[in-house]
Amino acid sequence: MKKLVLVMVVLLIIAAPVVFAAGQEEGGTGSKGKIQVGVSMALFDDMWLTNLRDAIAEYAKEIDDLEVFIQDGKNDTQVQLSQVENFIAQDFDAIIVNPVDTDSTSSVTKRCVNAGVPLIYVNRAPNEELPKGVYLVVSDEEVAGRMQGEVLAEKLGGKGNVVVMLGELSHSGTHGRTRGVKEVFNKYPDIKIIDEQTANWKRDEALNLMSNWLQTGEKIDAVASNNDEMAIGAIIALKNAGYKPNKDVWVGGVDATADAMDFMKAGDLTVSIFQDAVGQGRGAIDTAYRVIKGENVDQKVWIPFVKVTEDNFTEFMK
């Protein structure tokens, strides 16, 4: 009998949802009487998304009657869907989702709408129409691409060969930023995009991709990267091959991360586009809280991008 009880206890522990609370390593149920918001991040192991997650957690601490629980979606759509279902089952007042795959959000949306739980997508815009009760807090990705493209086109003097480093192909930011940069380059007949491939937002993959491009022997005048991590990987590869980034080859990124600003300070990064993690995080929490309180809220909240170059990068140093 004792063995049976022990087995049942172990099974209950395994089945219990692992919930990360704002400001804590892990948490369980919330404090009685507080508003509870569940947050599912696409993944924890990403520099920029860590900034977003921290912004959500820090802002939540400023609101006395609010408690936020944050989970790692582990870059798996099924894991993320299960987290959302657990939040619904635990009667959370609202749910914030940073989608793993912006093409596969319909199940998450449907679960929340059917349960009558307000849903706020943050940072990554689903590729679907938003029904009533579903909100969006993002930045306009095409604007980021256009800003980056304009700086690189100017540095190129309107002519040259460009390679484009793509983020994850399931990410709306990849498509928006790439459309934006191509829109600019298409205005210049002498700027040619000679290749575009994904490095999945990652520095090490970008380093390998850039190295492979350089080994082809084809002249490359600029690298348009969908994010800073890949831009840094490209810079490292260029240096390893004896090139001078920001002189021999212009390099652009997006996010204006702390690491990227260090590379810009060193004279290696041509341009980055500041994506406001704090603005997006606070916007998501503010939207969730106001919806729960019954206030009128815009269904779409736009957080602006800012161009960062050698002229203003010190404003973004951390």
N, C-alpha and C positions, 0 to 999 in steps of 0.2 A: 504493500500500500504506500509506504514511504517513497519507494522508487517511482511509482506512478505519479504521485504529487510532484516530485522533483522534475520529472519529464514535462509535466504540464506547465510548470513555472518557467522552465527553459524555453518551451515553445512560445509562451506568452511574451517573453522578453525578446525573442527573435522577431515575432510578428509586430511588435510595437514600432511605430514610425520614429525614425531618428530625426529629431528636429533641432535645428541650430537656432538659438535665440540671439537677438541683437545684443552684442556686448558680452556674450558668453561662448564657451567652447561648445556646449550642447545644452539643450533644455528639454523640458517636458511640457506639462500643461501650464497655461498662463495663470496670472493672478486673477482672483475672482473680481468680477466687475469691470475689468479693463477691456477695451476694444482690442481684438486680436486680428492681426493681419499675417497671412502666410506668404512667404516669398520663395519662389523656386528660381534659382539662377541656372543658366545654361551649364556653367561649370565654374568651380572655384579656381582651377589652375589656369588662370589667365590674368595678366597684369592689369589690363584696363578694367575688366569685369570685377577684379578685386577692389579697385577704386570705387566702382559703382556700388558694390556690396557694402563697403565701409561707409559710403555716403548715406545709404539707406539706414544702416544700423545707427549711425551717429545722429541723424535727424530724428529718428524714432525716439531716441533718448530725451529729446527736447519736449516731447509731448507727454504730459503726465499720465493721461488715461489711455495710452496706446502701448501695445506690446507687439513686437514683430518677431517672427520666427523664420529663419532663413535656412534653406536646404540646398544642397549641391545636386543639380540635375545630372552631373557626370557625363554631360554631352550625349545623353541617351533619351530619346523621345519617350520611350516607355517608362523610364524611371521618372521623368518629369510628370507624365500623366498620372502615375501612381501617387506622386506627391500632392498633386492638385486634388485628386480623389480623397486622399487622407485629410487634407485641409477642409474639404467640404464635409466629410464625415464627422469631423471634430467641431463643426459649426463655427468656423472662422467667419469673421464679419466681412472680410474682403481678401482677395488673392492678387498678388503681384507676380507676373511671370516674365522672365527674360528668356525668350524661346530658344530651345536647342536648334530647331529647324523651322524657319519661317514659312515653309511650304506645308508643314504638318501640324498646324495649330488648331485645326477645326475640331478635333476631339476635346481639347482643353476648353475651347470656347463653348462648345455644346454642353459639356458637363456643368460649367459655371452658370450659363444662362438657364439651363433646366432646373438648377438648384436655387436660382435667384440670388446668387452670390456675386457681387460686383467684381469684375476682373479688369486689371490694369496691366497691359503689356508695356514693358519698358525697354528702351534702347534698340530693340529689333522689332520692326514692323511686320506683322503677319501679312501674308499674301492672300488676304481674304477681306471681304467687306465686314466691318464691325457692326454687329447688331446692338440694339439698345442694351445698356448695362455693361458694355465693354468699352474700355478707354485705352488711349494710346499716349505715351510720353516718349518722344523720340526727337532726334535731330534730322534734318533733311539731308540724306546721304548724297544726293546729286549735287547739292551745293558744295559739299566737301570736295567732291571730285572736280568740280569746276574751278574752285579756288586753287587746288593743287595744280591743275592743268594750266591755268593762267600764268602762274609763277614759272613753271617749267618751260612753257612756250616762250615766255619772255627771255629766260636764260638761254634758250636754244637759238634765239634770234629768228624764230619762225621756221627752222629747218633742222633736220637730224633724225636719227633712228632711235626709237623708244621701245622699251620692253615694259610690260605691265605685270605686276605681281598681284595676283588675285587672292582674296581671303577665302574662307570656306564657301564652297559653291552653293550651300544651302542657306546662306546668310543674305538677308536683304541688303545689308550694307555693302557687300561685295558687288552686287548688281548695280546699286545706286551710285556708288563711288566710281565704278568703271564707266557707267553711262555718262556721268558728269565729265570725267577727264577726256573721254573720247569726243564728247560734244565740242570741247575746246580744240582738241587736236585736229578735228575734221575741218576746222576753219582755215587750217594751214596746209596747202597742197604739198609742201616740202617736208612736213613732219610725217614720218611713217612709223606705224606700230608694227614692228617686225616679229613680235611674239608676245603671247600672254599665257601664263600658266599659274595654277594655284600653288601657294606655299602654306595654305591653311592657317594664316595669321602668325606662323611660327618662325622664329629667328633662325633656328637650325635648318629648317627646310628651305628657307630663303637663301641662306648661305650656299647650300648645295645647288639650288636652282641657278643662282647667279654664276656660280663657278662653271656650271655646265654651259650656260649661255656664252661665257667668255671663251671657253674652250673651242667653240665653233669658229672663232676667228672673225665673226661678223662684227662690224663696228657698232658700238652702242654708245649713244650720246646722253641718254637719260633713262632713269628708272622711275616709273610711276607706281608706287606701292600703295595698296589699299590700307595699310596700317604701318605704324612705326616699327614694330618688332620685325616685320619683313624688310623694311627699309634698312634697319640696323644690320640684319643678316647680309643684305646686298653690299652695304658699306664695308663690312669685314671681308667679304669675298673680293671686292675690288682692291682693297689694301693688300690682301694676300697675293694678288696677282700683279701688284706693282702700280696700280692706278691711284690717282689722287681724286677721291670723291669731292664733289662740289667744285672741281676744276676740270679734270678730264671727263668726268661723268656727273651730271646733275642727278640728285636723288631726292625724291619727295615721299613723305609719309602722311599718316593721319593719326591723331590722338593727342599729340604734344605730351607724351609721357615724360616722366622725370629722366629716364635713360636717354630718350630722344633729345631732350634739351641739353644733356651733357655732350652728345655728339654734335649738336648744332654749335654749342660753345666752342668745341674743338675745331670747328670749321669744316665738318664732314657732311652735314645734313643741310640740304638746300632749303626745304620748306616742310612744315608739318601743319596740320589743321587741328586746332584745339577742339576736342570733343568734351563737353562739360559733364563729367561723371557726377559731380556734386549737384549740378542743376537737374540732371535727369533723375538722380536718386531722390532728391527733395521733391521734385515734381511728382514722382510716382507716389510717395508717401502722402503728400499734400492732396493729391487727387483722391486716393483711397479714403483718407480721413474725412474729407469734405463730402464725399458721396455717402459715406456711412452716416454722417450727421444730417443728411438730407438736403445739402446745399446744391445749387445749380452749378454744374461743372462742365467745361468744354470737353467734348468727347476726344478731341485731339489737342495735345499740348506740345508745342514746338520749342525746343531748346536750341538756340543759335550756335553755329560753328564760328570759329575765329581763326583767321589766317595768321600763321606764326613764321617769321623769317628772322634773319640776322638783325633786323631793325627793332624787333620787339620781344625776342625770345626771353630776355631777362625777366619779363613780367610773368613768365610761366615757369620759371625755375623754382624748385621746391627744396 
